[in-house]
């Protein structure tokens, strides 16, 4: 009997097929192109950041030259490879937080194909549980990419504020602001300090009631439309 595969495993098996693997192994940009090509041919769309949005984010990485980049939500490892390729040229490290063990395993294998395992670490479990421990040894982060469950964008942002992962000059990029949409996040990062304090005092954090957020952080934020969606690029000016 033929084993049924999820679409994510189908992508991994495609990358691992001998005729494809031989031409992409150890070559991050070719891994990305192979995923883009597979996605374009697939009847099932893969929710990856893709080339158009990726271009804006890569430019931010090149400008800021982060030594520590963390990502919330790895899915199949496309963005891990995209950011990892840039980090490999500047001596940076990639840390991916992924709730699903299955997605984490796929991401690790895709990273290995790209030859980026030595600078990449995947942490499995709820971001709200892993971030505080991570922050004890790696704070603040220089660059944060948020692309996990949309309802957790603000709660986990507040966790990162509370544990000091967002510091002066940290850049935070969030995907899918319009589609499927993260309006509360867009509102939150554009609040002034007084408004954020009011919000944090009146909204218990579902990612942990003790992680209220840090209203004294000063941000500047820009919504950048890309196709039918948008990314939000937020910079912390002071803490």
Buried (B, 14 or more C-beta within 10 A) or exposed (E): EEEEEEEBBBBBEBBBEEEBBEEBBEBBEBBBEBBBEBBEEEEEEBBBBBEEBBEBBBEBBEEBBBBBBBBBBBBBBBBBBBBBBBBBEEEBBBBBBBBBEEBBBBBBBBBBBBBBBEBBBBBBBBBBBBBBEBBEEBBBBBBBBBBBBBEBBBBBBBBBBBBBBBBEBBBBBBBBBBEEEBEBBBEBBBBEEEEBBEBBEEBEBBBBEEBBBBBEBBBEBEBBEBEEBBBBBBBBEEB
